[in-house]
Amino acid sequence: MELPYRQYFDGMPCYLTVQDRNFKIIEANRRFKNDFGDFEGRYCYQVYKHRSERCEVCPVDRTFRDGISHGSEEEVKSLDGRDVSVIVYTTPIRNEKGEITSVLEMSTDITEIKLLQTQLKESQERYRLIFEKVPCYISIQDQELSIIEANSRFKEDFGDRLGCKCYEVYKHRGEECLPCPVQATFSDGKVHQSEEVVTSKTGEQVNVVVYTTPIREVDGEIKSVMEMSTNITQIRRLQSQLTSLGLLIGSISHGIKGLLNSLDGGIYMVNTGLEKNKQDRVKQGWDMVQRNMSRIRSMVLDILYYAKDREPDWELITAVEAIEEVSGIMEVKAKERGIEFRRDFDRDAGTFEGDKKAIRSLLVNLLENSLDACRVDKKKDSHYITLGLKGNPDHVLFEIEDNGIGMDQETREKAFSLFFSSKGAGGTGLGLFISNKIALAHGGSIQLESEANKGARLTVKLPRKRPKEQSEESYTL
């Protein structure tokens, strides 16, 4: 080999060998000699891989056979026992007749690159594991709000919906939510937070706290947004008990105050009757004391009764009597608001077992919801509410129908959720939730049919006999 080319050959920053048809090394550069030692009389596979026979797939052999260059990635062992990763390229060396006399093999050390690749892969696997196992819903969304990645917890509860819009999956909406924390993050690049009620693939309502954070390209441009939603449904249920108690105490506080004033009046009459020796005044005052003490005791027991989850106070209820008591109260309210109140009672509906106070509360809540739906509807000239009662061999059916504002799919799915109210600040979000809890505690159900601007129909189905095994569902008012 001529001197200039020898210098180039030895100076190449890779391993160079020239091999004959038997894979014997007939020439090698300085770097090869330094790392793999003496090669004279030895074969490539002996030096590189400490093998006694040639490799099954050999790029040198392929070049000898077809005369073109070939490449491969190999693991070889240096003279000091170090494992070296190399990329191999081969090229034929021909004589004056064009015959392949030997093959030049160039092997580039990529050990550090392979190490970085391994570390990167391990890092990716580690973060993928964290992404998949973190106990919240995670989705990655593009600027069109399409879900391009999601973790296993998300897929378990909402399905494998890659490519679908976030608002379609979470809320079954046809358009994006306003405001949208993901769009806000795309806009300003900051973390945003909100609280939402979403619907799982099984129809379950889930309260979540949502956080969004940007995912940026190398140049700093926001490529996508990560949305993390934590399930807080159990916390909201706990809060409902406290809120329910507060609402109950607030609603009866004035009543208790009036009873205490009446009690003071009775005590005054007893004291003055004793002073003036007027037995009729004493008797009248004592009757007042006993009556008001009885009422106070009843109120306190009601607070204790409704302030915690408990089974219904079962008794035999005549369906017609229960619904007529409620309709008498609600008809007055309907007329005050200019709403027609209709009755459609099957007077032979018979009896059923239940908690009379709870059933009354259930029906009042549903009727008040219908009154509000009619009140806020400004698109119709007149409104009506129909209260119906039907009986069949195993169940009694209470039906409430109105031609009010109605509900779209998202509202229907959230209607029985805790704290959800379509009336904004005008509602507590407890009425339908409590009604549903009462129905479930009685072994029954509430079916809701509604469309936006077309009114609603609620059917309460209650068994005539109390369930043999009481459901775990109980209620709080």
PyMOL commands that set and color helices and strands:
alter all, ss='L'
color gray80, all
select helices_A, chain A and resi 3-11+30-36+44-49+59-66+111-133+152-158+166-171+181-188+233-275+279-306+319-336+356-375+409-414+424-426+431-441
alter helices_A, ss='H'
color red, helices_A
select strands_A, chain A and resi 15-19+25-28+70-77+83-94+100-109+137-141+147-150+192-199+205-216+222-231+315-318+340-345+351-354+384-391+395-402+445-450+456-463
alter strands_A, ss='S'
color yellow, strands_A
deselect
rebuild
show_as cartoon
